[in-house]
């Protein structure tokens, strides 16, 4: 499903060169639930960004669903992000000016489909995360846990095969974190969605099938 | 998707009311000036009653008599037009009429100033006047030297207090005419049809005009179709060569330069001051377009700056949209659409403001008989200008937004 070979990511500024990832070789099978752990600055988010085509590796190759993503044009990268990948961010990144259902519809705006179908799919995704009664609320009217559930609904509305969750419970208390984890586990078990989750919480990580540990941009297990 | 864009655009506008006010004011002011300019140009140049068939009308408006020591620019005379345009092949109707001349009338000791135009009967066939009462005089009236007249609504008001005037007598320029018809007021900038009183040419106080080649008259040729223009021009040129320079009664003239021009060719020549023998219609349109672009440049730059600064607020949104599948071109489309919505709002304000200003302008009577009423063409021009402005000022900020790196954008980092 996902394959990284000798992946390296270097951030360069005029003064400094930072090695964010180095020698990453990774294979993640379809339907796997994998967590990525490591101290701050170890390259966890960078790894997720590279897999999700938000960032390009400086070296090495990334395959997604059997397709090399090397040198793909912008439009094709956008299409893969839209069809294959769903993102969940630690800080939710909901658009405050849009209500819940409009936020959830965002990935579907970039597909050709009638608005009625888009609305139906968004409602279904909100039902899946237990927020069908909050469709007309704005993000600022929701709790942190509810906002993250909206973000999950947005990530799954397009039925992507891969979910990339960057510390999805990092901004939540343990009870809400547990709720989010249950939703992710359910998605993995019911829909066979491949999930890669960055977390600092070893208890949550232990509930996934595999833990990838990073230190200073290198894989340590 | 468009609904989403519109929703987003309106939200963004509400987010920073002061920015929005500045943007809308700049857009609204610019578009108001441009819409008013478009309205003035439209009322001056576009086909409208009584000049409804400008597309197949040619006119002899100007003449240049040149010699080694002389250059005389004037209107053609009656004799030249009578010889050169009557019976032209491909012409449906031709008319000869004088320039509108200021004349005085006295009514109960009160002086009334009017503009009088002397025309033939065919004038009323080419021009489609809206008659409030009565009919035009005819070719027969012209032939029989009948002292008949058509007057406009303002003259009827001045002389008869607005009551029916047909059949009544009117005194103008020391002559008395029987009124055959009353037409609506024609504004002064429609030079061909404009007058307050129209009378047959043959009622002139003397018949010197019949022997004059130069000055005082205009000839219009209504062609059967536009395809006939070249034949008409060729035949006119041929007839012109048959006029002996010695007949002009102006010593030293070697050549006469004059040609049938379309309304727009004549307008561009007048406005740009080009010689009669040159056609510069394209220059006129380029001039208007250039004026429009120059005028829009400053507010466009200011709008671009405001838009670019708005990017800073929207970095996270751009990151999210990219993460969920928006390509650069999609984002450019979104932001240009949003900007077009903003400018259309400004355009709507400008259209209302222009409407009010034009109505006040009309009511104030600054230009005699001007009726600057908005019409579909002006609305279309305003819409076109607003769209052009919207796209023009939106593309650069949109392009800049679309180039934001998604990771940086999600972190809220700027360009």
Interface residues (C-beta under 8 A of the other chain):
Chain A: X49 X52 X54 X55 X74 X75 X77 X78 X79 X81 X82 X83 X86 X87 X89 X93 X94 X95 X97 X98 X102 X105 X106 X107 X109 X110 X111 X115 X154 X158
Chain B: X1 X3 X4 X7 X8 X11 X12 X15 X316 X317 X319 X320 X321 X322 X323 X324 X325 X326 X327 X328 X329 X330 X405 X406 X407 X410
